[in-house]
Amino acid sequence: MMKRFVQLAFALAGASAGYYVGPKLFGVLLRSPLNFGEVPAPHWIGAILGAIILFVAAMWLADPIVSWIKWSEERLVKIPAADGLFGALGLIFGLIIAFLIQQPLSQLPNIPGVSRILPFVLSGFLGYIGFRVGYKKRDELITVFTLGRQSREKARQKEKQASAIQEHKILDTSVIIDGRIADICRTGFLEGTLVIPGFVLEELQHIADSSDLLKRNRGRRGLDILNKIQKELDVKVMIYEGDFEDIQEVDSKLVKLAKVLSGKVVTNDFNLNKVCELQGVKVLNINDLANAVKPVVLPGEEIHVQVIKDGKEHGQGVAYLDDGTMIVIEGGREFIGDEIDVLVTSVLQTSAGRMIFAKPKLLERAL
């Protein structure tokens, strides 16, 4: 295929040369002793003769030319991409400089022969110098580009950190009453601004003023937690005074506020978690965080527990780990009050918590 292409290129070059040289050549022959007479359509006759001559010549020259092309291709393929790229860039800059220099040189007195040769010599020299400089300085140029990219990446990281600091974390009533949010803020895992909506404070106040003792204690605990976060912890707290009067439910107001502030809702309410996911609002669930840092228990592991009470199903016993995780023991009712070894059969983990199902190791041995 390459050989045919070379022959075709030679034929086209011969036709082009013959088209322009043919009339002059026939004119010389017309004035010479070998007078062939006037040739009709000298341009086209010259093009045909030139194409035939160079096509015949290409039959002998095609193989060496193809070999040279393949050799050049192999050498170019072996050159690393970075070397070739920076060498080409250097060549381009060298040719641009040569073009700019040629403009003032054209104003010099015209010296026969020099004015025509000088531009080619200058272009070749500066192009070669540019290629060599680009090739030799490729490592330094790569470092320059890398430093620029690193500086841009650092700038983007700073912007992300700044946006993270300004990011709003909106607290709901359940997570304030729970109290673990204060411990999380103390450890520094929660960044940004804590937003306490005014309608959440009102709900806490109503709970604290409740006639029910349990609710009243829960409300007062929530208010104490807020005071602790504001006064004792190094956390930025913002009280959002606005309200959404057209919305009645507090959970719906939290979702709306999260959309307005482009923030995240911090909660341990399973239902609010699902509503936020459906509304496309980002949510941080304290229960998910607690489950994530609990010790991993895999099916087949052995645990030493104390059976505390009956389970919901017949024959079941219930035990608890130190972190409060419930363990449902099949056939554990007869061991109530005893400490036994159990084998984990399965683990159920959701946003509402985690449950471990197990069976007594004694029954396993009996089987």
Backbone hydrogen bonds, N-H to C=O, Kabsch-Sander energy under -0.5 kcal/mol:
donor,donor_aa,acceptor,acceptor_aa,energy
5,F,1,M,-2.0
6,V,2,M,-2.2
7,Q,3,K,-2.3
8,L,4,R,-2.5
9,A,5,F,-2.4
10,F,6,V,-2.3
11,A,7,Q,-2.4
12,L,8,L,-2.5
13,A,9,A,-2.3
14,G,10,F,-2.7
15,A,11,A,-2.5
16,S,12,L,-2.4
17,A,13,A,-2.5
18,G,14,G,-2.8
19,Y,15,A,-2.0
20,Y,16,S,-1.3
21,V,17,A,-2.8
22,G,18,G,-2.2
25,L,21,V,-2.5
26,F,22,G,-2.7
27,G,23,P,-1.8
28,V,24,K,-2.0
29,L,25,L,-2.1
30,L,26,F,-1.8
31,R,27,G,-1.3
32,S,28,V,-0.8
35,N,33,P,-1.9
36,F,34,L,-0.8
45,I,41,A,-2.3
46,G,42,P,-2.5
47,A,43,H,-2.1
48,I,44,W,-2.3
49,L,45,I,-2.5
50,G,46,G,-2.7
51,A,47,A,-2.2
52,I,48,I,-2.3
53,I,49,L,-2.6
54,L,50,G,-2.3
55,F,51,A,-1.8
56,V,52,I,-2.2
57,A,53,I,-2.2
58,A,54,L,-2.0
59,M,55,F,-0.8
59,M,56,V,-0.8
60,W,56,V,-0.6
60,W,57,A,-1.0
61,L,57,A,-1.8
62,A,58,A,-2.4
65,I,61,L,-2.0
66,V,62,A,-3.0
67,S,63,D,-2.4
68,W,64,P,-2.3
69,I,65,I,-2.4
70,K,66,V,-2.5
71,W,67,S,-2.3
72,S,68,W,-2.4
73,E,69,I,-2.5
74,E,70,K,-2.4
75,R,71,W,-2.1
76,L,72,S,-2.4
77,V,73,E,-2.3
78,K,74,E,-1.6
79,I,75,R,-0.8
79,I,76,L,-0.5
84,G,80,P,-2.4
85,L,81,A,-2.6
86,F,82,A,-2.5
87,G,83,D,-2.2
88,A,84,G,-2.3
89,L,85,L,-2.3
90,G,86,F,-2.2
91,L,87,G,-2.2
92,I,88,A,-2.4
93,F,89,L,-2.3
94,G,90,G,-2.4
95,L,91,L,-2.3
96,I,92,I,-2.2
97,I,93,F,-2.5
98,A,94,G,-2.2
99,F,95,L,-2.3
100,L,96,I,-2.2
101,I,97,I,-2.2
102,Q,98,A,-1.9
103,Q,99,F,-0.9
105,L,101,I,-1.6
106,S,102,Q,-1.6
107,Q,104,P,-1.4
108,L,105,L,-1.4
111,I,109,P,-0.6
114,V,111,I,-0.6
114,V,112,P,-0.7
115,S,111,I,-1.9
117,I,113,G,-1.6
118,L,114,V,-3.1
120,F,116,R,-0.6
121,V,117,I,-2.2
122,L,118,L,-2.9
123,S,119,P,-2.4
124,G,120,F,-2.5
125,F,121,V,-2.6
126,L,122,L,-2.5
127,G,123,S,-2.2
128,Y,124,G,-2.0
129,I,125,F,-2.6
130,G,126,L,-2.7
131,F,127,G,-2.2
132,R,128,Y,-2.5
133,V,129,I,-2.5
134,G,130,G,-2.5
135,Y,131,F,-2.3
136,K,132,R,-2.7
137,K,133,V,-2.4
138,R,135,Y,-0.8
141,L,137,K,-2.4
142,I,138,R,-2.7
143,T,139,D,-2.0
144,V,140,E,-2.1
145,F,141,L,-2.4
146,T,142,I,-2.6
147,L,143,T,-2.8
148,G,144,V,-2.0
149,R,145,F,-2.1
150,Q,146,T,-2.9
151,S,147,L,-2.6
152,R,148,G,-1.9
153,E,149,R,-2.4
154,K,150,Q,-2.7
155,A,151,S,-2.2
156,R,152,R,-2.3
157,Q,153,E,-2.5
158,K,154,K,-2.4
159,E,155,A,-2.1
160,K,156,R,-2.5
161,Q,157,Q,-2.7
162,A,158,K,-2.7
163,S,159,E,-2.6
164,A,160,K,-2.5
165,I,161,Q,-2.4
166,Q,162,A,-1.8
167,E,163,S,-0.7
169,K,193,T,-3.2
170,I,168,H,-0.6
170,I,264,K,-3.4
171,L,169,K,-0.6
171,L,195,V,-2.3
172,D,266,V,-1.6
176,I,172,D,-1.3
177,I,173,T,-2.3
178,D,174,S,-2.1
179,G,175,V,-1.2
181,I,175,V,-0.7
182,A,179,G,-1.1
183,D,179,G,-0.7
184,I,180,R,-2.1
185,C,181,I,-2.3
186,R,182,A,-2.0
187,T,183,D,-1.5
188,G,184,I,-0.8
188,G,185,C,-0.7
189,F,184,I,-1.2
190,L,184,I,-0.6
191,E,189,F,-0.7
193,T,167,E,-2.5
194,L,192,G,-0.5
194,L,236,K,-2.7
195,V,169,K,-3.1
195,V,193,T,-0.6
196,I,194,L,-0.6
196,I,238,M,-2.8
198,G,240,Y,-2.6
201,L,197,P,-1.7
202,E,198,G,-2.1
203,E,199,F,-1.7
204,L,200,V,-2.4
205,Q,201,L,-2.4
206,H,202,E,-2.3
207,I,203,E,-2.2
208,A,204,L,-2.6
209,D,205,Q,-1.5
210,S,207,I,-1.3
216,R,212,D,-2.6
217,N,213,L,-2.5
218,R,214,L,-2.1
219,G,215,K,-2.6
220,R,216,R,-2.3
221,R,217,N,-2.1
222,G,218,R,-2.1
223,L,219,G,-2.0
224,D,220,R,-2.3
225,I,221,R,-2.2
226,L,222,G,-1.9
227,N,223,L,-2.2
228,K,224,D,-2.2
229,I,225,I,-2.3
230,Q,226,L,-2.3
231,K,227,N,-2.4
232,E,228,K,-2.3
233,L,228,K,-0.9
233,L,229,I,-0.6
235,V,233,L,-1.9
236,K,192,G,-0.5
237,V,235,V,-0.5
238,M,194,L,-3.1
240,Y,196,I,-1.6
240,Y,238,M,-0.7
241,E,239,I,-0.8
245,E,243,D,-0.7
247,I,244,F,-1.8
253,K,249,E,-1.7
254,L,250,V,-2.2
255,V,251,D,-2.0
256,K,252,S,-2.3
257,L,253,K,-2.7
258,A,254,L,-2.3
259,K,255,V,-1.7
260,V,256,K,-2.1
261,L,257,L,-2.6
262,S,258,A,-0.8
263,G,258,A,-1.8
264,K,168,H,-2.5
265,V,282,K,-2.1
266,V,170,I,-3.4
267,T,265,V,-0.6
267,T,284,L,-2.3
270,F,268,N,-0.6
273,N,269,D,-2.1
274,K,270,F,-1.7
275,V,271,N,-2.3
276,C,272,L,-2.6
277,E,273,N,-1.8
278,L,274,K,-2.2
279,Q,275,V,-2.0
280,G,276,C,-0.6
280,G,277,E,-0.8
281,V,276,C,-2.8
284,L,265,V,-3.1
285,N,283,V,-0.6
286,I,267,T,-2.6
286,I,284,L,-0.6
289,L,285,N,-1.9
290,A,286,I,-2.6
291,N,287,N,-2.8
292,A,288,D,-2.0
293,V,289,L,-1.4
294,K,291,N,-0.6
300,G,344,V,-3.2
301,E,298,L,-2.0
303,I,342,V,-2.7
305,V,303,I,-0.6
305,V,340,I,-2.5
307,V,305,V,-0.5
307,V,338,D,-2.2
308,I,318,V,-3.2
309,K,318,V,-1.3
311,G,316,Q,-2.1
316,Q,313,E,-1.6
317,G,329,I,-2.3
318,V,309,K,-2.7
319,A,327,I,-2.5
321,L,325,T,-2.3
324,G,321,L,-1.8
326,M,354,R,-0.8
327,I,319,A,-3.3
328,V,326,M,-0.5
328,V,356,I,-3.1
329,I,317,G,-3.4
329,I,327,I,-0.6
330,E,328,V,-0.6
330,E,358,A,-2.7
332,G,329,I,-1.6
333,R,315,G,-1.9
335,F,332,G,-1.3
336,I,333,R,-1.4
337,G,307,V,-3.0
338,D,335,F,-2.5
340,I,305,V,-2.5
340,I,338,D,-0.6
342,V,303,I,-3.0
343,L,359,K,-2.8
344,V,301,E,-2.7
345,T,357,F,-3.1
346,S,357,F,-1.7
348,L,355,M,-3.1
349,Q,347,V,-0.5
350,T,353,G,-3.1
353,G,350,T,-1.2
355,M,348,L,-3.2
356,I,326,M,-2.4
357,F,346,S,-2.7
358,A,328,V,-2.7
359,K,343,L,-1.8
361,K,341,D,-2.9
364,E,360,P,-1.3
365,R,361,K,-2.2
366,A,362,L,-2.0
367,L,363,L,-1.9
